[in-house]
Amino acid sequence: MIKIGGKIPITIHPTFWLIAGFISLVNTTSVPDFFIWMGVISLSVLVHEFGHALAALAFGQKTAVELVMLGGMTSRKGKKLPFWQEFLVVFNGPFAGFLLCAFGWYGLTLLDGADNYYAFLTFSSLMRINLVWSILNLIPVIPLDGGYLLSILLEAAFGVRGVKIGLVVSIAIAVIIGFFSLLKVGLLGSLFLIFAFENYRALRSYKLMTEDDRNEDIQQLFYEAKSIYNKGLEDEALAKFHRIREVTIKKKGIVYSMATQYIAEILHRHGKDSEAYEILKGVERSLLFDGLQLLHNLAYDLRDYKKAIRLGNKCFQVNGNHETAFLNALSNACIGDIRATLGWLQCAQRLGVENMIELLKNPGFDAIRDQVQFQKFERSLYA
């Protein structure tokens, strides 16, 4: 790994050289040609990323550039930029590529028929590589720059709804390009189908978002509450988490549900399970796994077994561990469903649950303890 310090630090990962070397190898027939292509590819990626980095730097952000396996990436830290500045930062990458393409074309005109093969190869490669890559990079598919540019424009016009629209458009275009490219250029087609899948995953997350999640004041309040909570100051944290629920306009979204989850955890620790359960039920659809698991446990503890069963199935789909499987078995046992109980017990066994013999002594299994199937399962543990 190569690291270069400066106002814009540069890190070059070994995988970058591998991919750049492979591309150069399939496009050249001699050693000098190979190194010219390697140099042109490295310069092109670096100039593209510096286009992003310099624009971000001009707007007051700190930046760093990394050259990685499939190209480059520019990381940024600092204040959130207005939409028009964010647009320019993203657009400046392809723009820098077009400038390098123009430089290659200008170099070819200077040769004016001169018999200099290596100069011709250098300038023509600069022109072709940057023209193709800059145009390709403007296709409106995330994570390409064109996808982010579309997303910025739509978010500026429609807020969070615009980001979701951008992801849907990105998925559609990626799927179309992916399937058509598979017929002629297999690798490119596969890459765009991967983009489509990643955009679909992102869309599922963004479906939970509201305008409140983009509100910097609410975000700051949440970070303060979380910091206080991590220090063990639960009463102060509780007041701030309640404040977040009060100031969120939509009464839903990621920040709202996370604040609710923290409130429920504090209430649960203080033995106020009924309050924790009621407040958590209101944000069930937007809960992450930890919150969903807490709601699952509370439903069982409060003997809402049908709810516990439904939540247990959902929890297991998200994170199939033996603790969830065993609690699902208990919940089904409490309503007398022997078949589902044994199914979940066997699942917990496969997933490595320990001390199954002791666990089966739980009073929750009393409703089915006299049934032949359950007794047969118990005896099998002693075999």
N, C-alpha and C positions, 0 to 999 in steps of 0.2 A: 504493500500500500504506500502510495506517495502522497505526502502532505506538503502543501506550500502555503505559508502564512501570508499575511497582508490584510489590507482593508476588506478584501473579499477572499477568505481562505478557500483553498482548493484541495479537495481530496480525490485521488484517483484510485479506485479499487482494482484489484487484479482481474476481476471478471470483465471489466471494461476492455482491457487489452485482449482478452480471449475472444470476445465477440467482434471487436474491431479487427483483430487478426484474421478471424474466419471470413468476415465480409471482404477484406482485402485479398485474401487467398483465392476466393472464388472469382474475383474480378481481375486478376493479374496473372501473368505468365513468367515473370522474372523477379529476381530479388529486388532490384532498384524500383520496379513498378510497385512491388508490395509495400515498400517503406514509404513511397510517395502517397499511396492510398491510406496507409496508417496515419501519416502526418495530416492529410487532408481531413480524414474522419475526426481525428482528435481535435484539430483546430475548429472544425465546423460545430461540433458539439459544445466546445468551450465557448465559442463566440455566441452561440444560441443562448446558453445559460447566462453568460455575462450580459446579454440583452435584458433578461429578466432582472438580474442582480443589480445592475447599474441603475435601472429605473426605480427599483425598490429603495436603493441607497439614496437616490435623489429625493425620495419622499419620506426619508427619515427612518427607514427600517434597517436593521442589521441583517446582513446576508452571508451565505456561505454556499459554495458550489461543490457538488459531488458528481464525478463521472462514474457511473455504475454499469451494470450488465447491459441493459437495453437503452443506454443513452446517458442523459444527465438529469440532475434535479437541483433546484435552487431552494434552499431552506431560508425562511425569513422569520425574524422576531421583531416585535415592536407594536406600535399602535395599529389599530384596525384602520385600513385605508378607506376613503370614500369610494363609491363604485367607479367613478371615472378614473381615479388613480389606479385602482385594482385592475381595471381594463387595460390601461396602458402598460402596467407591469407585465401582464400576461402576453399582450400583443407584441411587446418589444422583443420577445424571443424569436418568433417567426420573422419579424421585421429585420432583425440583425442577420438572420439567415439570408433574406433577400438581398441585403446589402453585400454580403459575402459572395452571393451568386453574381451580382452586378460587377463586383471586383474581378471575379473569374472571367466574366465576359469581356471586361475592359482589358484584362491581361492578354486575352486571345487577339484582340484587335491590335494591340501593340506589337505582337509577333509579326503580323502582316506578312504571313507566308514564310517567315524565317524557318530554316531547317533546324529546329531545336526540339527534339522529341520530348525530353523530360519537362521542359517549360510548358509545352503544349499539353502534356498529360496532367501537369499540376493545375494549370488554369482551367482546363476542360473538366477535370474532376471537381474542382471547387464549384464551378458553375452548375454542373449536373446534380451533384450530391445535394447542394443547398437548395436548388430549385425544387427537386423532388421532395426532399424532407420538409421544406417549409410549406409546400402545398399540402402534403400529407398531414402535417401537424395542424393545419387549419380545418381539417374535417371535424364537424361538431360532435365529437365522441370523447367523453371523459375516459382516460386521463390526458388526452391530447389537448393542446392549447385551445384549439377551436371549440372543444367541448366546454372548457372553463369560460371562454369568452361568451358563448351562448348563455351559460348559466348566470354569469354576471349581469348580462343585459336583461334576462328574464327576472332575476331577483330584484333588480332595480325597478322593474315595471310592476311586478306582482308580489314581491316579498317572498316568503318561504314557499308559497304556492308556485312561484316561478322556478325555484330550484327543483321542485318535484317535476314540473313540466319539462325542464331541461334534461333531467335524468331519463324521463320516458322517451323523449326525442333521441337522446344518446343511445339508449337501449335499442330502439327501432333501427337507427342507422347502422349501429354496430352489427346487429343480426343480419341485416340486408347485405352489408359489405362482407361480413364473415362468410355467409353461405355462398355468395357469388365468387368470392376469392378462393374458397376451398376447391372450386372446380379447376382453377388455373394456377393459383399461387397458394399452396397448402399452408405454409407457415404463416403468411399474412392473414389468411382466413381464420386460422386457429387463434391468432393474436386478437383479432377483433371479436371473436366469440368469447374469449376470456374477458375482454373489456365489457361486453354486454352482461356477462354474469356478475362482474364486480359492480357494475352500475345498478343491477337489480338488487344486490345486497344493500348498496347505499340507499336505494329508493325505499326499501323496507324500513331503514332507520329514519329516513327523513319523513316518512308518513306520520311518525309520532311527533314531529316538530311543529311548533306554532311560532307566531311572530314574537311571543314572549321569550322564546328560547334565544332569539337574536338580540334581545334588549340588553345592552351592556350594563345598565344599572341593576337589572335583575340578576344577571350573571355575576356581577361583583358581590351582590348581597349573598348569593349562594356560596361563592368561594369563601366569604367571610364566615358564614354560618358553618361550613364544613371544616374550616380551620379551627374554629372554636370547639366544635364537636370533637375533633381529633385530639384536642388538648384535655378532653375530659370535662369541659365546662358545659354540662348537658342542659342546665336551666337556661343559660344565655343562648345556647345554640337552638333550643326549642323555640324560644321567642322569635329568633330570626327566621327559622324555617316556617313558623306560622305567618310571619310577615310576608314571606315569599308567596305563600298561598293567597294572602289577601291582595297583593298588588298585581298578580297575574290576571290579565283581563279575560283570557279564554278559559281559565280554570282547567287547563289540561296542557299536555306537552311534556317534554323530557325534564326540564327543570322543576316544574310543578310536581310531577310524579316522584322525582328524586327527593324533593323536600318532604313530600308526604311519607315516603319510605323511611327517611330518617326520623320523622316524628313517631311513626309506628314502632320503630326499633327502640326508641327511648321509652315510649309507653309500655312496651312489652317487658323491658328490663325492670320497670317499676311495678310490674304485676297488673297493669291495666290492659289485659288482653282484649276485653270486649271493645274498648275504645280503639285500640290499635287495629283490630279486625275491621271495624266499621269504616274507619278512615282509609284503610288500605283497599277495601273493596271498591271504593270510588275511582281508583286509578288502576284497576287490575289490567286493563288492556295495554297499558303503556309501561308496565313494570318490567325491569330487567330481572335476570334470574334470581339474584339474592332477595329481591322484594317479593317475587313470585313464590319462592321457597318459604319465606316468612309467612306469607298469606296461607300457603298450604298447611304449614304447621299449626297456625292459629285456627284454621277451619277444623282441623282434627281435634285440637285441644278443647275447642268450644262445641264439639260434637255435631258440627255441621258436616256430616259424613258424605252426603251426596256432593256437596261443594268441594270437599277435600278430595274426593275421587276424581272429579273433573279437573281440578287444579293439579292433582298428582300426575295425571296423564300428560298435561301440558308441561309440567316441570321435567318429566322424564324425556320428553321430546327435545327439550333445550339442553339438558345435561343428564344423561342416563347413568346415575350412580346408584350404588346399592342402598344408600340411606333413603333415597326417594322411593325405590322399589319396595323396601320394607314398609315404609309408612303407607304406601298404596295398598299393600297387603292388609295392614291393620285396618285401614278405612273400609275396605271391602268386607273384612271379617265382621266389623261392627254392624253391618246391615245384613249379614248372613249369606253373602255371596261366596260360597265355598270355591267355586270354579275360578273366579277372578283372584281370590285370595291365594290359592295354591299356585296359580300362574305367576303372580308377583313374588311369592316366596321362592319359587324356583329361579326366577330372574335375579333376585337378590343373591341367591346362592351362587349363580354363575358369575356374578359381578364381584364375588369375593367377600361377602358379609361374614363376619366372625361371630362365634358363640351363638349359632342359630338355635341350639338346644335351649340355651338360657333365654334367648329372645322370645321363644315361643311360649314362655311362661307368662308373658304380658297378659293382663286381664282383658285386653282388647280382643283376644282370640276366644274368650269364654263362650261367645254366642255360637261358635262352630266346633268347639272342642270335642263334643260327643259324636261328631259326624265321622263316619268310617274313613272317608278320603283324607281327612285331617290326621286322624290317628295313624293311618298308613304312612303318611308323609313323615310324621314324627318318628315312627319306628325305623324308617329308612335312614335316619340320621345316625342311628346307633349301629348300623350295619358296617 
